[in-house]
Structure formats: C-alpha cells, structure tokens
Amino acid sequence: GFGLRDWSLLCRSARDLAQRQGAPLRPITPEEIAQHATEHDAWISLHGKVYNITPYLHYHPGGVGIFQPCLGGDASELFDKYHRWVNTQGLVGVLQLGYLDESSESSASSVSAAPKAKRGDRNPRSVNNAAAAAFVAPPTKVAPAPPPTIHDADGFAMPAPRPPKGVGMPSLLGKQDDEEEEEELLP
C-alpha cells in the first residue's frame, strides 16, 4: 500500500532513502535544487533543510500533484499553511540531503532579484539584503479569511466545515435523552 503506515514501515526498513550513498549532509544551493523538479527526481527545501522527497511523493495522502508547485524549490510556505503541526524530521528526516546554501554568488543574485518584502513577510528570500533577511517583521493584523472551501486556490483539498451544534438535519430517532434534560432545565 501507499499509506502513512506503509511509509513509516519503509523508513524503518529501507537503507538510504535519500540516496546520499553514505555522503554527509552538505550545503545545497537553490540552483541545484531547481534541477530536481520532476516526479521521478524531486528535491525541495523546507525551513532551510533540503530533502529528496522522490520516495515519499506517492505516500503523501494528498497525492503527487499537490507537490507540483514546489518541486525543485522552497516548500516552506505551503507546508506551514497546511501542516504546521507536523514533525518534519519524524516524517521525512531520512530523506534529508543537506542544508540550503544561500551564500554563493549565484544565490546572492537571486536574492537581490527577488521582490521586496511586504510588511510581515516571513520569507527571507524575498528581502533585498542579508542584514534585512535576519529581521522578520511582526505579522500585521489581517481580516479573517472566509471559511475554507472544498478546494482552495492552491488546489489543496480542505474538509468542509461542520455546521454549528443544533443546526442541520433533525434526528431521525426523535428527541434524544440529553435534549429532554436541557428543556427541563430552562425556565
């Protein structure tokens, strides 16, 4: 199968899922990550760490297609949007290849070519200089988002919201015992 339990079993039994072939973790530039952007050769950076997620793609409950926008690039923003609570090291730690290296000259030019940061932007790559990248502005207050839909703009499936308690279809069994007690307690 291709469930998370199967993934967990594979992680415990397989050797070298990251395909490092015994090499130590190393610095990897964004340009090198960009060369691995297909379903059969998929690298991503996630919070400064670089992973070869090729073996994991088919085990992801949302499917392979969800990863398409971030293959060969930084997946931190999408990951945080949908999986803030997930222990990355526990899930894909065995796939780590190294650390994101943005100190090279080619990386520095891509950082300076990035758009200017907006207030509250947490992506240091969008900041124009290295000194500003170390500072993360506090988030601004934003109007609450509308309730989630079945699919949002990124194509991720979202569960439909539950109706408030007491709203919806009446019980087919008639009044429940707890409903009768509530009515008796009200004046």
C-alpha positions, -999 to +999 in steps of 0.1 A: +000+000+000+009+037-001-005+049+033+014+067+060+017+035+080+034+019+049+057+049+047+067+045+083+075+008+078+095+017+047+115+043+066+124+018+093+134-010+069+150+007+039+185+019+037+195+053+021+160+065+010+176+099+004+201+083-020+231+101-004+252+069-008+269+075+025+278+111+018+274+135+048+248+163+048+261+192+027+252+227+017+230+228-014+222+259-035+187+269-047+200+264-083+209+228-076+175+222-060+159+236-091+175+209-113+154+183-094+118+193-102+101+162-116+080+134-101+109+110-105+136+133-092+121+156-066+140+178-042+126+206-020+139+229+006+119+231+038+128+255+065+165+256+054+169+219+050+170+201+016+151+168+011+150+143-018+112+136-015+111+114-045+104+082-025+077+100-004+056+115-031+033+085-037+028+081+001+015+116+006-022+114+014-029+144-009-012+128-039+017+137-061+000+166-078-001+187-046+037+189-047+040+201-083+042+239-074+071+234-050+092+206-066+127+220-072+121+249-048+111+261-014+080+243+001+081+260+035+052+284+028+028+256+016+040+232+043+033+258+070-001+266+055-014+230+058+010+211+081+023+235+108+019+208+135+037+180+116+071+169+128+091+172+096+121+153+110+099+124+120+081+122+087+108+129+061+140+133+081+155+102+065+153+120+031+175+150+041+203+157+017+217+188+033+211+224+042+201+253+020+232+273+010+223+308+000+258+322+005+271+315-030+273+344-056+246+329-078+223+326-048+230+362-037+220+375-071+187+355-069+180+370-035+186+406-048+164+399-078+136+388-056+107+411-050+109+434-020+094+421+012+060+432+023+054+440+059+050+408+079+066+387+051+083+357+067+102+346+036+138+359+040+145+352+003+121+380-006+142+405+013+167+426-006+198+423+016+213+398+040+210+422+070+173+426+065+169+389+060+179+383+096+150+405+108+115+392+105+088+419+109+060+411+132+028+400+114+003+426+106-034+422+116-053+408+087-090+404+083-101+368+090-102+346+059-135+333+047-145+298+058-125+271+039-139+257+007-136+222-006-106+233-027-086+265-021-066+285-046-035+262-043-056+231-052-053+216-018-084+197-006-099+211+025-126+195+047-160+210+046-167+230+078-191+213+102-224+230+109-228+246+143-243+224+170-281+222+167-281+232+130-287+207+104-310+177+099-333+167+127-327+134+144-344+105+128-348+089+162-368+118+177-357+136+208-326+124+224-323+120+262-299+149+266-323+172+247-351+165+271-329+173+301-319+206+285-355+216+280-364+207+316-336+229+330-346+260+311-372+283+328 
